[in-house]
Amino acid sequence: MFQGRDIACERGERRIFSGLDFEISPGQALVLRGPNGCGKTSLLRIAATLLKSAAGNLLWDGADVAEAPEEHRARLHFIGHQDAVKGALTVRENIATWSNIRRSAEDRVDAAMAAFGIAHLADTPAQYLSAGQHRRTALARLVASRAALWLLDEPTVSLDADGTACLQRAIMDHRAEKGMVMAATHIELGLDDVEFLQLKPQ
């Protein structure tokens, strides 16, 4: 179980949010809602330990994440606004690089490309991809290497309807395997049994 207790966030000297609690159990999806500037991206970055909270604690099965941040990062995937896809590498090489870092089975690279409908682009350098294909390549990393927790910041950006459907299926499969998802999105992902966390600007 992943929990946040009394989490607060500051930018400069301005408090973005405070006293925020959340809880994600195996198989659960938590969707963050709120207007621009309310701190959705900041909360995801805090959950990934990429940003330090101004107050509060993150807990994994009751243990404070701050005591072993590297261990926490090893059990999550964070997909932000930037795709982090290298133009000089092919689609396969981009996905395989991430898979190798996570020491995943090589056959998961093919499964990841198939899951996001980009197998036919396997040998295409990423610099020739469209924005939507870039996004699919970045999201394919979710399937290429296993991680218990997916942190997704506007994951449908640049995706067409088919790409969004690929993401929906990937999330459903992940949750069926007791994976957890925390996502900020302005569109409905068409997922069942989703919890919502409403953030409000202070």
N, CA and C atoms as an extended XYZ file, in Angstrom:
606
Properties=species:S:1:pos:R:3:atomname:S:1:resname:S:1:resid:I:1 pbc="F F F"
N         0.843       -1.194        0.000 N   MET     1
C         0.000        0.000        0.000 CA  MET     1
C         0.878        1.243        0.000 C   MET     1
N         0.490        2.233       -0.804 N   PHE     2
C         1.221        3.501       -0.881 CA  PHE     2
C         0.347        4.594       -0.289 C   PHE     2
N         0.912        5.347        0.647 N   GLN     3
C         0.137        6.357        1.354 CA  GLN     3
C         0.888        7.680        1.441 C   GLN     3
N         0.137        8.750        1.434 N   GLY     4
C         0.664       10.076        1.732 CA  GLY     4
C        -0.073       10.605        2.947 C   GLY     4
N         0.666       11.165        3.876 N   ARG     5
C         0.050       11.653        5.103 CA  ARG     5
C         0.454       13.106        5.346 C   ARG     5
N        -0.550       14.004        5.345 N   ASP     6
C        -0.364       15.412        5.667 CA  ASP     6
C         0.680       16.065        4.749 C   ASP     6
N         0.623       15.736        3.451 N   ILE     7
C         1.612       16.231        2.504 CA  ILE     7
C         1.364       17.713        2.188 C   ILE     7
N         2.438       18.484        2.159 N   ALA     8
C         2.375       19.899        1.795 CA  ALA     8
C         3.420       20.179        0.726 C   ALA     8
N         3.129       21.165       -0.105 N   CYS     9
C         4.040       21.528       -1.194 CA  CYS     9
C         4.181       23.041       -1.262 C   CYS     9
N         5.409       23.497       -1.451 N   GLU    10
C         5.683       24.914       -1.602 CA  GLU    10
C         6.509       25.148       -2.855 C   GLU    10
N         6.239       26.253       -3.538 N   ARG    11
C         7.061       26.725       -4.646 CA  ARG    11
C         7.548       28.109       -4.279 C   ARG    11
N         8.856       28.255       -4.140 N   GLY    12
C         9.367       29.516       -3.621 CA  GLY    12
C         8.873       29.696       -2.200 C   GLY    12
N         8.167       30.754       -1.971 N   GLU    13
C         7.604       30.989       -0.635 CA  GLU    13
C         6.090       30.806       -0.625 C   GLU    13
N         5.546       30.269       -1.712 N   ARG    14
C         4.090       30.119       -1.805 CA  ARG    14
C         3.670       28.684       -1.533 C   ARG    14
N         2.727       28.496       -0.646 N   ARG    15
C         2.198       27.170       -0.327 CA  ARG    15
C         1.168       26.794       -1.398 C   ARG    15
N         1.418       25.684       -2.075 N   ILE    16
C         0.531       25.220       -3.145 CA  ILE    16
C        -0.614       24.400       -2.568 C   ILE    16
N        -0.289       23.452       -1.699 N   PHE    17
C        -1.314       22.695       -0.979 CA  PHE    17
C        -0.716       22.201        0.329 C   PHE    17
N        -1.596       21.823        1.237 N   SER    18
C        -1.139       21.321        2.535 CA  SER    18
C        -2.182       20.371        3.105 C   SER    18
N        -1.752       19.572        4.076 N   GLY    19
C        -2.666       18.650        4.752 CA  GLY    19
C        -3.287       17.615        3.837 C   GLY    19
N        -2.570       17.236        2.801 N   LEU    20
C        -3.138       16.330        1.798 CA  LEU    20
C        -2.838       14.874        2.159 C   LEU    20
N        -3.883       14.054        2.154 N   ASP    21
C        -3.757       12.621        2.424 CA  ASP    21
C        -4.230       11.824        1.215 C   ASP    21
N        -3.565       10.706        0.953 N   PHE    22
C        -4.042        9.787       -0.082 CA  PHE    22
C        -3.616        8.376        0.276 C   PHE    22
N        -4.265        7.428       -0.358 N   GLU    23
C        -3.964        6.014       -0.115 CA  GLU    23
C        -4.280        5.228       -1.385 C   GLU    23
N        -3.331        4.416       -1.825 N   ILE    24
C        -3.520        3.587       -3.010 CA  ILE    24
C        -3.204        2.145       -2.645 C   ILE    24
N        -4.183        1.286       -2.805 N   SER    25
C        -4.018       -0.132       -2.511 CA  SER    25
C        -3.702       -0.896       -3.791 C   SER    25
N        -3.170       -2.109       -3.693 N   PRO    26
C        -2.901       -2.916       -4.881 CA  PRO    26
C        -4.143       -3.053       -5.766 C   PRO    26
N        -3.967       -2.787       -7.050 N   GLY    27
C        -5.072       -2.860       -8.000 CA  GLY    27
C        -5.895       -1.597       -8.111 C   GLY    27
N        -5.542       -0.578       -7.354 N   GLN    28
C        -6.337        0.647       -7.320 CA  GLN    28
C        -5.732        1.732       -8.206 C   GLN    28
N        -6.589        2.601       -8.725 N   ALA    29
C        -6.161        3.772       -9.491 CA  ALA    29
C        -6.687        5.025       -8.804 C   ALA    29
N        -5.810        5.993       -8.615 N   LEU    30
C        -6.168        7.271       -8.011 CA  LEU    30
C        -5.935        8.364       -9.052 C   LEU    30
N        -6.992        9.089       -9.398 N   VAL    31
C        -6.912       10.145      -10.412 CA  VAL    31
C        -6.937       11.500       -9.724 C   VAL    31
N        -5.953       12.340      -10.036 N   LEU    32
C        -5.854       13.674       -9.460 CA  LEU    32
C        -6.637       14.650      -10.322 C   LEU    32
N        -7.434       15.479       -9.678 N   ARG    33
C        -8.244       16.461      -10.381 CA  ARG    33
C        -7.999       17.846       -9.798 C   ARG    33
N        -8.214       18.865      -10.620 N   GLY    34
C        -8.075       20.231      -10.142 CA  GLY    34
C        -7.612       21.143      -11.251 C   GLY    34
N        -7.780       22.461      -11.078 N   PRO    35
C        -7.399       23.434      -12.115 CA  PRO    35
C        -5.894       23.536      -12.263 C   PRO    35
N        -5.467       24.159      -13.342 N   ASN    36
C        -4.039       24.396      -13.551 CA  ASN    36
C        -3.450       25.153      -12.370 C   ASN    36
N        -2.267       24.714      -11.949 N   GLY    37
C        -1.578       25.398      -10.867 CA  GLY    37
C        -1.937       24.923       -9.479 C   GLY    37
N        -2.804       23.921       -9.375 N   CYS    38
C        -3.221       23.464       -8.045 CA  CYS    38
C        -2.240       22.462       -7.444 C   CYS    38
N        -1.269       21.989       -8.241 N   GLY    39
C        -0.232       21.126       -7.669 CA  GLY    39
C        -0.288       19.661       -8.064 C   GLY    39
N        -1.014       19.317       -9.113 N   LYS    40
C        -1.114       17.898       -9.511 CA  LYS    40
C         0.252       17.337       -9.916 C   LYS    40
N         0.954       18.076      -10.762 N   THR    41
C         2.276       17.625      -11.182 CA  THR    41
C         3.234       17.582       -9.995 C   THR    41
N         3.160       18.578       -9.144 N   SER    42
C         4.033       18.610       -7.963 CA  SER    42
C         3.781       17.404       -7.061 C   SER    42
N         2.518       17.043       -6.877 N   LEU    43
C         2.210       15.884       -6.041 CA  LEU    43
C         2.777       14.606       -6.652 C   LEU    43
N         2.666       14.457       -7.966 N   LEU    44
C         3.240       13.279       -8.615 CA  LEU    44
C         4.756       13.245       -8.448 C   LEU    44
N         5.391       14.389       -8.557 N   ARG    45
C         6.847       14.449       -8.392 CA  ARG    45
C         7.245       14.177       -6.946 C   ARG    45
N         6.438       14.612       -6.015 N   ILE    46
C         6.688       14.273       -4.608 CA  ILE    46
C         6.554       12.773       -4.407 C   ILE    46
N         5.505       12.187       -5.001 N   ALA    47
C         5.275       10.740       -4.868 CA  ALA    47
C         6.421        9.939       -5.464 C   ALA    47
N         7.107       10.518       -6.461 N   ALA    48
C         8.239        9.840       -7.099 CA  ALA    48
C         9.559       10.169       -6.409 C   ALA    48
N         9.512       10.980       -5.362 N   THR    49
C        10.682       11.488       -4.630 CA  THR    49
C        11.598       12.314       -5.532 C   THR    49
N        11.025       12.942       -6.551 N   LEU    50
C        11.774       13.862       -7.399 CA  LEU    50
C        11.686       15.289       -6.860 C   LEU    50
N        10.750       15.496       -5.955 N   LEU    51
C        10.538       16.791       -5.318 CA  LEU    51
C        10.283       16.551       -3.841 C   LEU    51
N        10.930       17.331       -3.012 N   LYS    52
C        10.770       17.160       -1.568 CA  LYS    52
C         9.527       17.894       -1.089 C   LYS    52
N         8.719       17.230       -0.296 N   SER    53
C         7.525       17.867        0.252 CA  SER    53
C         7.909       18.845        1.355 C   SER    53
N         7.084       19.854        1.543 N   ALA    54
C         7.331       20.830        2.600 CA  ALA    54
C         6.944       20.277        3.964 C   ALA    54
N         6.093       19.273        3.973 N   ALA    55
C         5.671       18.635        5.218 CA  ALA    55
C         5.035       17.297        4.867 C   ALA    55
N         4.907       16.443        5.873 N   GLY    56
C         4.233       15.166        5.693 CA  GLY    56
C         5.171       14.018        5.342 C   GLY    56
N         4.577       12.832        5.165 N   ASN    57
C         5.351       11.627        4.921 CA  ASN    57
C         4.721       10.768        3.841 C   ASN    57
N         5.572       10.089        3.079 N   LEU    58
C         5.144        9.041        2.159 CA  LEU    58
C         5.454        7.702        2.802 C   LEU    58
N         4.500        6.787        2.725 N   LEU    59
C         4.668        5.475        3.355 CA  LEU    59
C         4.418        4.367        2.334 C   LEU    59
N         5.267        3.344        2.382 N   TRP    60
C         5.062        2.155        1.563 CA  TRP    60
C         4.935        0.975        2.518 C   TRP    60
N         3.757        0.399        2.553 N   ASP    61
C         3.468       -0.677        3.514 CA  ASP    61
C         3.857       -0.262        4.933 C   ASP    61
N         3.585        0.994        5.244 N   GLY    62
C         3.807        1.499        6.594 CA  GLY    62
C         5.194        2.034        6.862 C   GLY    62
N         6.151        1.793        5.955 N   ALA    63
C         7.518        2.268        6.150 CA  ALA    63
C         7.717        3.606        5.451 C   ALA    63
N         8.447        4.499        6.097 N   ASP    64
C         8.693        5.826        5.544 CA  ASP    64
C         9.593        5.718        4.318 C   ASP    64
N         9.108        6.212        3.188 N   VAL    65
C         9.854        6.152        1.932 CA  VAL    65
C        11.176        6.909        2.037 C   VAL    65
N        11.209        7.965        2.855 N   ALA    66
C        12.417        8.783        2.991 CA  ALA    66
C        13.597        7.982        3.527 C   ALA    66
N        13.338        6.868        4.183 N   GLU    67
C        14.418        6.052        4.731 CA  GLU    67
C        15.121        5.233        3.657 C   GLU    67
N        14.465        5.019        2.505 N   ALA    68
C        15.068        4.253        1.412 CA  ALA    68
C        14.530        4.766        0.079 C   ALA    68
N        14.853        6.015       -0.294 N   PRO    69
C        14.285        6.601       -1.518 CA  PRO    69
C        14.667        5.856       -2.792 C   PRO    69
N        15.885        5.339       -2.879 N   GLU    70
C        16.291        4.612       -4.083 CA  GLU    70
C        15.474        3.334       -4.250 C   GLU    70
N        15.190        2.688       -3.149 N   GLU    71
C        14.357        1.488       -3.193 CA  GLU    71
C        12.951        1.831       -3.684 C   GLU    71
N        12.457        2.982       -3.262 N   HIS    72
C        11.131        3.421       -3.709 CA  HIS    72
C        11.135        3.711       -5.204 C   HIS    72
N        12.162        4.408       -5.688 N   ARG    73
C        12.231        4.737       -7.118 CA  ARG    73
C        12.320        3.492       -7.986 C   ARG    73
N        12.899        2.441       -7.449 N   ALA    74
C        13.042        1.199       -8.213 CA  ALA    74
C        11.710        0.477       -8.400 C   ALA    74
N        10.706        0.832       -7.615 N   ARG    75
C         9.422        0.147       -7.734 CA  ARG    75
C         8.360        0.998       -8.418 C   ARG    75
N         8.788        2.070       -9.088 N   LEU    76
C         7.813        2.930       -9.760 CA  LEU    76
C         8.281        3.331      -11.152 C   LEU    76
N         7.310        3.726      -11.963 N   HIS    77
C         7.551        4.391      -13.241 CA  HIS    77
C         6.918        5.770      -13.156 C   HIS    77
N         7.660        6.793      -13.565 N   PHE    78
C         7.120        8.140      -13.638 CA  PHE    78
C         7.151        8.587      -15.092 C   PHE    78
N         5.982        8.902      -15.646 N   ILE    79
C         5.886        9.431      -16.999 CA  ILE    79
C         5.379       10.868      -16.888 C   ILE    79
N         6.269       11.825      -17.174 N   GLY    80
C         5.918       13.233      -17.058 CA  GLY    80
C         5.578       13.852      -18.400 C   GLY    80
N         5.606       15.172      -18.453 N   HIS    81
C         5.277       15.879      -19.691 CA  HIS    81
C         6.325       15.629      -20.774 C   HIS    81
N         7.588       15.502      -20.355 N   GLN    82
C         8.658       15.242      -21.300 CA  GLN    82
C         8.759       13.736      -21.549 C   GLN    82
N         8.820       13.344      -22.837 N   ASP    83
C         8.843       11.922      -23.168 CA  ASP    83
C        10.178       11.256      -22.870 C   ASP    83
N        11.271       12.032      -22.829 N   ALA    84
C        12.611       11.480      -22.582 CA  ALA    84
C        12.956       10.384      -23.578 C   ALA    84
N        12.531       10.568      -24.820 N   VAL    85
C        12.853        9.641      -25.903 CA  VAL    85
C        14.031       10.214      -26.681 C   VAL    85
N        15.080        9.413      -26.879 N   LYS    86
C        16.293        9.860      -27.547 CA  LYS    86
C        16.135        9.745      -29.064 C   LYS    86
N        16.257       10.868      -29.767 N   GLY    87
C        16.038       10.901      -31.204 CA  GLY    87
C        16.986       10.037      -32.006 C   GLY    87
N        18.227        9.873      -31.529 N   ALA    88
C        19.220        9.105      -32.274 CA  ALA    88
C        19.012        7.597      -32.153 C   ALA    88
N        18.206        7.168      -31.203 N   LEU    89
C        17.942        5.745      -30.991 CA  LEU    89
C        16.649        5.343      -31.690 C   LEU    89
N        16.572        4.097      -32.081 N   THR    90
C        15.338        3.587      -32.663 CA  THR    90
C        14.299        3.391      -31.567 C   THR    90
N        13.078        3.140      -31.993 N   VAL    91
C        12.009        2.866      -31.029 CA  VAL    91
C        12.400        1.682      -30.145 C   VAL    91
N        12.870        0.602      -30.763 N   ARG    92
C        13.266       -0.581      -29.992 CA  ARG    92
C        14.396       -0.253      -29.024 C   ARG    92
N        15.381        0.497      -29.476 N   GLU    93
C        16.523        0.820      -28.626 CA  GLU    93
C        16.114        1.700      -27.452 C   GLU    93
N        15.216        2.651      -27.693 N   ASN    94
C        14.733        3.491      -26.595 CA  ASN    94
C        14.069        2.654      -25.508 C   ASN    94
N        13.208        1.755      -25.925 N   ILE    95
C        12.478        0.933      -24.952 CA  ILE    95
C        13.407       -0.075      -24.296 C   ILE    95
N        14.302       -0.679      -25.089 N   ALA    96
C        15.224       -1.683      -24.562 CA  ALA    96
C        16.187       -1.079      -23.540 C   ALA    96
N        16.595        0.177      -23.779 N   THR    97
C        17.507        0.830      -22.832 CA  THR    97
C        16.878        0.901      -21.447 C   THR    97
N        15.614        1.329      -21.410 N   TRP    98
C        14.909        1.388      -20.121 CA  TRP    98
C        14.708       -0.004      -19.538 C   TRP    98
N        14.371       -0.954      -20.378 N   SER    99
C        14.161       -2.320      -19.924 CA  SER    99
C        15.451       -2.906      -19.333 C   SER    99
N        16.586       -2.597      -19.962 N   ASN   100
C        17.870       -3.100      -19.467 CA  ASN   100
C        18.236       -2.483      -18.127 C   ASN   100
N        17.936       -1.195      -17.978 N   ILE   101
C        18.198       -0.536      -16.694 CA  ILE   101
C        17.427       -1.235      -15.580 C   ILE   101
N        16.188       -1.633      -15.901 N   ARG   102
C        15.345       -2.310      -14.917 CA  ARG   102
C        15.573       -3.824      -14.893 C   ARG   102
N        16.493       -4.296      -15.760 N   ARG   103
C        16.840       -5.722      -15.809 CA  ARG   103
C        15.619       -6.599      -16.069 C   ARG   103
N        14.810       -6.155      -17.020 N   SER   104
C        13.619       -6.909      -17.396 CA  SER   104
C        13.946       -7.889      -18.509 C   SER   104
N        13.071       -8.858      -18.703 N   ALA   105
C        13.259       -9.855      -19.756 CA  ALA   105
C        13.190       -9.171      -21.123 C   ALA   105
N        14.067       -9.588      -22.046 N   GLU   106
C        14.151       -8.956      -23.358 CA  GLU   106
C        12.854       -9.085      -24.145 C   GLU   106
N        12.124      -10.186      -23.936 N   ASP   107
C        10.903      -10.383      -24.718 CA  ASP   107
C         9.816       -9.382      -24.363 C   ASP   107
N         9.970       -8.657      -23.254 N   ARG   108
C         8.971       -7.663      -22.871 CA  ARG   108
C         9.047       -6.418      -23.760 C   ARG   108
N        10.174       -6.218      -24.438 N   VAL   109
C        10.282       -5.081      -25.348 CA  VAL   109
C         9.312       -5.257      -26.504 C   VAL   109
N         9.273       -6.454      -27.072 N   ASP   110
C         8.334       -6.725      -28.165 CA  ASP   110
C         6.891       -6.604      -27.685 C   ASP   110
N         6.629       -7.125      -26.489 N   ALA   111
C         5.278       -7.039      -25.930 CA  ALA   111
C         4.876       -5.585      -25.703 C   ALA   111
N         5.845       -4.759      -25.294 N   ALA   112
C         5.562       -3.346      -25.036 CA  ALA   112
C         5.232       -2.609      -26.332 C   ALA   112
N         6.001       -2.888      -27.384 N   MET   113
C         5.723       -2.235      -28.666 CA  MET   113
C         4.367       -2.667      -29.212 C   MET   113
N         4.053       -3.941      -29.067 N   ALA   114
C         2.755       -4.436      -29.530 CA  ALA   114
C         1.622       -3.802      -28.737 C   ALA   114
N         1.820       -3.636      -27.445 N   ALA   115
C         0.776       -3.077      -26.577 CA  ALA   115
C         0.399       -1.664      -26.981 C   ALA   115
N         1.369       -0.911      -27.528 N   PHE   116
C         1.096        0.477      -27.905 CA  PHE   116
C         1.099        0.689      -29.421 C   PHE   116
N         0.991       -0.421      -30.170 N   GLY   117
C         0.802       -0.330      -31.609 CA  GLY   117
C         1.952        0.299      -32.365 C   GLY   117
N         3.187        0.075      -31.903 N   ILE   118
C         4.348        0.686      -32.561 CA  ILE   118
C         5.370       -0.363      -33.005 C   ILE   118
N         4.969       -1.627      -33.073 N   ALA   119
C         5.902       -2.678      -33.487 CA  ALA   119
C         6.443       -2.424      -34.894 C   ALA   119
N         5.619       -1.842      -35.759 N   HIS   120
C         6.064       -1.583      -37.136 CA  HIS   120
C         7.091       -0.455      -37.205 C   HIS   120
N         7.282        0.254      -36.100 N   LEU   121
C         8.252        1.347      -36.035 CA  LEU   121
C         9.519        0.947      -35.285 C   LEU   121
N         9.678       -0.320      -35.000 N   ALA   122
C        10.759       -0.797      -34.137 CA  ALA   122
C        12.129       -0.277      -34.540 C   ALA   122
N        12.411       -0.245      -35.841 N   ASP   123
C        13.743        0.144      -36.316 CA  ASP   123
C        13.804        1.588      -36.812 C   ASP   123
N        12.781        2.356      -36.502 N   THR   124
C        12.730        3.756      -36.921 CA  THR   124
C        13.399        4.649      -35.877 C   THR   124
N        14.364        5.483      -36.273 N   PRO   125
C        14.940        6.431      -35.316 CA  PRO   125
C        13.858        7.354      -34.763 C   PRO   125
N        13.906        7.595      -33.485 N   ALA   126
C        12.847        8.364      -32.827 CA  ALA   126
C        12.724        9.782      -33.359 C   ALA   126
N        13.780       10.309      -33.961 N   GLN   127
C        13.713       11.675      -34.485 CA  GLN   127
C        12.714       11.817      -35.634 C   GLN   127
N        12.314       10.687      -36.226 N   TYR   128
C        11.358       10.718      -37.327 CA  TYR   128
C         9.928       10.413      -36.878 C   TYR   128
N         9.718       10.264      -35.605 N   LEU   129
C         8.389        9.935      -35.095 CA  LEU   129
C         7.522       11.188      -34.973 C   LEU   129
N         6.219       10.993      -35.071 N   SER   130
C         5.279       12.077      -34.772 CA  SER   130
C         5.197       12.251      -33.255 C   SER   130
N         4.535       13.305      -32.825 N   ALA   131
C         4.381       13.546      -31.385 CA  ALA   131
C         3.648       12.393      -30.710 C   ALA   131
N         2.615       11.874      -31.366 N   GLY   132
C         1.862       10.762      -30.794 CA  GLY   132
C         2.694        9.491      -30.705 C   GLY   132
N         3.537        9.241      -31.723 N   GLN   133
C         4.403        8.059      -31.701 CA  GLN   133
C         5.482        8.196      -30.631 C   GLN   133
N         5.964        9.418      -30.436 N   HIS   134
C         6.901        9.678      -29.335 CA  HIS   134
C         6.256        9.280      -28.012 C   HIS   134
N         5.005        9.726      -27.839 N   ARG   135
C         4.322        9.459      -26.571 CA  ARG   135
C         4.095        7.961      -26.381 C   ARG   135
N         3.715        7.278      -27.433 N   ARG   136
C         3.523        5.825      -27.338 CA  ARG   136
C         4.824        5.129      -26.958 C   ARG   136
N         5.927        5.593      -27.530 N   THR   137
C         7.224        4.999      -27.206 CA  THR   137
C         7.558        5.191      -25.728 C   THR   137
N         7.297        6.389      -25.210 N   ALA   138
C         7.544        6.645      -23.791 CA  ALA   138
C         6.654        5.777      -22.906 C   ALA   138
N         5.389        5.673      -23.270 N   LEU   139
C         4.448        4.890      -22.462 CA  LEU   139
C         4.737        3.395      -22.538 C   LEU   139
N         5.324        2.945      -23.647 N   ALA   140
C         5.637        1.519      -23.792 CA  ALA   140
C         6.599        1.037      -22.719 C   ALA   140
N         7.352        1.961      -22.143 N   ARG   141
C         8.265        1.586      -21.053 CA  ARG   141
C         7.514        1.002      -19.863 C   ARG   141
N         6.262        1.418      -19.694 N   LEU   142
C         5.459        0.888      -18.594 CA  LEU   142
C         5.308       -0.621      -18.700 C   LEU   142
N         5.163       -1.099      -19.927 N   VAL   143
C         4.966       -2.535      -20.166 CA  VAL   143
C         6.303       -3.268      -20.260 C   VAL   143
N         7.339       -2.570      -20.743 N   ALA   144
C         8.632       -3.214      -20.980 CA  ALA   144
C         9.326       -3.637      -19.696 C   ALA   144
N         9.075       -2.948      -18.617 N   SER   145
C         9.697       -3.325      -17.340 CA  SER   145
C         8.677       -3.160      -16.226 C   SER   145
N         8.596       -4.140      -15.390 N   ARG   146
C         7.576       -4.156      -14.341 CA  ARG   146
C         7.900       -3.159      -13.238 C   ARG   146
N         6.866       -2.517      -12.737 N   ALA   147
C         6.974       -1.644      -11.575 CA  ALA   147
C         5.618       -1.636      -10.888 C   ALA   147
N         5.629       -1.681       -9.582 N   ALA   148
C         4.378       -1.781       -8.827 CA  ALA   148
C         3.519       -0.528       -8.950 C   ALA   148
N         4.174        0.648       -9.048 N   LEU   149
C         3.467        1.924       -9.009 CA  LEU   149
C         3.733        2.724      -10.285 C   LEU   149
N         2.655        3.122      -10.961 N   TRP   150
C         2.764        3.994      -12.129 CA  TRP   150
C         2.301        5.388      -11.748 C   TRP   150
N         3.143        6.385      -11.977 N   LEU   151
C         2.817        7.787      -11.739 CA  LEU   151
C         2.763        8.474      -13.097 C   LEU   151
N         1.588        8.904      -13.513 N   LEU   152
C         1.360        9.373      -14.874 CA  LEU   152
C         0.836       10.800      -14.872 C   LEU   152
N         1.589       11.699      -15.525 N   ASP   153
C         1.202       13.102      -15.587 CA  ASP   153
C         0.688       13.419      -16.986 C   ASP   153
N        -0.614       13.620      -17.103 N   GLU   154
C        -1.283       13.858      -18.384 CA  GLU   154
C        -0.790       12.864      -19.446 C   GLU   154
N        -0.973       11.571      -19.196 N   PRO   155
C        -0.392       10.546      -20.082 CA  PRO   155
C        -0.981       10.511      -21.481 C   PRO   155
N        -2.166       11.101      -21.685 N   THR   156
C        -2.803       11.034      -23.007 CA  THR   156
C        -2.400       12.185      -23.931 C   THR   156
N        -1.521       13.070      -23.468 N   VAL   157
C        -1.080       14.191      -24.307 CA  VAL   157
C        -0.512       13.659      -25.623 C   VAL   157
N        -0.970       14.195      -26.732 N   SER   158
C        -0.533       13.855      -28.097 CA  SER   158
C        -1.075       12.520      -28.600 C   SER   158
N        -1.820       11.787      -27.776 N   LEU   159
C        -2.356       10.503      -28.211 CA  LEU   159
C        -3.667       10.683      -28.975 C   LEU   159
N        -3.848        9.884      -30.024 N   ASP   160
C        -5.143        9.835      -30.696 CA  ASP   160
C        -6.031        8.827      -29.960 C   ASP   160
N        -7.212        8.578      -30.491 N   ALA   161
C        -8.162        7.681      -29.815 CA  ALA   161
C        -7.595        6.278      -29.666 C   ALA   161
N        -6.899        5.788      -30.695 N   ASP   162
C        -6.321        4.443      -30.617 CA  ASP   162
C        -5.217        4.389      -29.574 C   ASP   162
N        -4.373        5.420      -29.521 N   GLY   163
C        -3.313        5.451      -28.525 CA  GLY   163
C        -3.862        5.502      -27.109 C   GLY   163
N        -4.933        6.266      -26.925 N   THR   164
C        -5.578        6.330      -25.616 CA  THR   164
C        -6.146        4.978      -25.221 C   THR   164
N        -6.717        4.259      -26.190 N   ALA   165
C        -7.249        2.919      -25.918 CA  ALA   165
C        -6.126        1.968      -25.522 C   ALA   165
N        -4.952        2.106      -26.152 N   CYS   166
C        -3.796        1.276      -25.787 CA  CYS   166
C        -3.401        1.532      -24.337 C   CYS   166
N        -3.385        2.800      -23.952 N   LEU   167
C        -3.052        3.155      -22.576 CA  LEU   167
C        -4.085        2.596      -21.606 C   LEU   167
N        -5.349        2.706      -21.951 N   GLN   168
C        -6.407        2.178      -21.092 CA  GLN   168
C        -6.219        0.685      -20.847 C   GLN   168
N        -5.922       -0.070      -21.913 N   ARG   169
C        -5.722       -1.516      -21.768 CA  ARG   169
C        -4.499       -1.811      -20.911 C   ARG   169
N        -3.432       -1.037      -21.091 N   ALA   170
C        -2.222       -1.251      -20.301 CA  ALA   170
C        -2.496       -1.016      -18.820 C   ALA   170
N        -3.257        0.030      -18.516 N   ILE   171
C        -3.596        0.317      -17.120 CA  ILE   171
C        -4.471       -0.784      -16.546 C   ILE   171
N        -5.441       -1.249      -17.312 N   MET   172
C        -6.317       -2.313      -16.821 CA  MET   172
C        -5.527       -3.592      -16.552 C   MET   172
N        -4.601       -3.937      -17.447 N   ASP   173
C        -3.771       -5.125      -17.247 CA  ASP   173
C        -2.887       -4.969      -16.013 C   ASP   173
N        -2.328       -3.785      -15.843 N   HIS   174
C        -1.469       -3.501      -14.678 CA  HIS   174
C        -2.255       -3.649      -13.383 C   HIS   174
N        -3.455       -3.106      -13.358 N   ARG   175
C        -4.276       -3.199      -12.153 CA  ARG   175
C        -4.721       -4.637      -11.894 C   ARG   175
N        -4.955       -5.397      -12.958 N   ALA   176
C        -5.349       -6.797      -12.802 CA  ALA   176
C        -4.238       -7.620      -12.147 C   ALA   176
N        -2.990       -7.146      -12.306 N   GLU   177
C        -1.844       -7.804      -11.685 CA  GLU   177
C        -1.482       -7.157      -10.349 C   GLU   177
N        -2.437       -6.429       -9.767 N   LYS   178
C        -2.296       -5.774       -8.461 CA  LYS   178
C        -1.369       -4.562       -8.501 C   LYS   178
N        -1.159       -4.011       -9.697 N   GLY   179
C        -0.385       -2.790       -9.798 CA  GLY   179
C        -1.197       -1.586       -9.369 C   GLY   179
N        -0.506       -0.501       -9.025 N   MET   180
C        -1.147        0.735       -8.571 CA  MET   180
C        -0.875        1.861       -9.557 C   MET   180
N        -1.835        2.765       -9.682 N   VAL   181
C        -1.722        3.881      -10.621 CA  VAL   181
C        -2.140        5.169       -9.925 C   VAL   181
N        -1.347        6.207      -10.136 N   MET   182
C        -1.693        7.560       -9.688 CA  MET   182
C        -1.514        8.456      -10.908 C   MET   182
N        -2.582        9.094      -11.345 N   ALA   183
C        -2.532        9.831      -12.606 CA  ALA   183
C        -3.210       11.185      -12.501 C   ALA   183
N        -2.623       12.160      -13.179 N   ALA   184
C        -3.260       13.462      -13.364 CA  ALA   184
C        -3.701       13.532      -14.812 C   ALA   184
N        -4.983       13.700      -15.047 N   THR   185
C        -5.494       13.735      -16.410 CA  THR   185
C        -6.759       14.571      -16.481 C   THR   185
N        -6.939       15.261      -17.608 N   HIS   186
C        -8.130       16.085      -17.803 CA  HIS   186
C        -9.208       15.343      -18.590 C   HIS   186
N        -8.915       14.110      -19.008 N   ILE   187
C        -9.915       13.355      -19.748 CA  ILE   187
C       -10.279       12.095      -18.982 C   ILE   187
N       -11.439       11.553      -19.284 N   GLU   188
C       -11.853       10.302      -18.679 CA  GLU   188
C       -11.081        9.150      -19.323 C   GLU   188
N       -10.488        8.314      -18.507 N   LEU   189
C        -9.719        7.188      -19.032 CA  LEU   189
C       -10.572        5.932      -19.220 C   LEU   189
N       -11.832        6.020      -18.848 N   GLY   190
C       -12.718        4.882      -19.051 CA  GLY   190
C       -12.374        3.694      -18.183 C   GLY   190
N       -11.871        3.946      -16.979 N   LEU   191
C       -11.476        2.871      -16.073 CA  LEU   191
C       -12.541        2.648      -15.011 C   LEU   191
N       -12.692        1.415      -14.595 N   ASP   192
C       -13.660        1.082      -13.554 CA  ASP   192
C       -13.051        1.270      -12.170 C   ASP   192
N       -13.902        1.554      -11.206 N   ASP   193
C       -13.515        1.581       -9.795 CA  ASP   193
C       -12.304        2.484       -9.556 C   ASP   193
N       -12.444        3.744       -9.961 N   VAL   194
C       -11.362        4.714       -9.812 CA  VAL   194
C       -11.670        5.651       -8.654 C   VAL   194
N       -10.654        5.945       -7.846 N   GLU   195
C       -10.774        6.935       -6.785 CA  GLU   195
C       -10.293        8.286       -7.313 C   GLU   195
N       -10.879        9.369       -6.783 N   PHE   196
C       -10.490       10.705       -7.225 CA  PHE   196
C        -9.975       11.515       -6.018 C   PHE   196
N        -8.961       12.321       -6.293 N   LEU   197
C        -8.435       13.238       -5.286 CA  LEU   197
C        -8.487       14.645       -5.875 C   LEU   197
N        -9.319       15.490       -5.299 N   GLN   198
C        -9.523       16.846       -5.804 CA  GLN   198
C        -8.534       17.787       -5.114 C   GLN   198
N        -7.714       18.459       -5.904 N   LEU   199
C        -6.790       19.442       -5.387 CA  LEU   199
C        -7.345       20.828       -5.649 C   LEU   199
N        -7.196       21.704       -4.668 N   LYS   200
C        -7.719       23.072       -4.800 CA  LYS   200
C        -6.595       24.057       -4.541 C   LYS   200
N        -6.514       25.102       -5.365 N   PRO   201
C        -5.458       26.112       -5.135 CA  PRO   201
C        -5.698       26.833       -3.834 C   PRO   201
N        -4.597       27.173       -3.151 N   GLN   202
C        -4.726       27.876       -1.867 CA  GLN   202
C        -4.556       29.376       -2.058 C   GLN   202
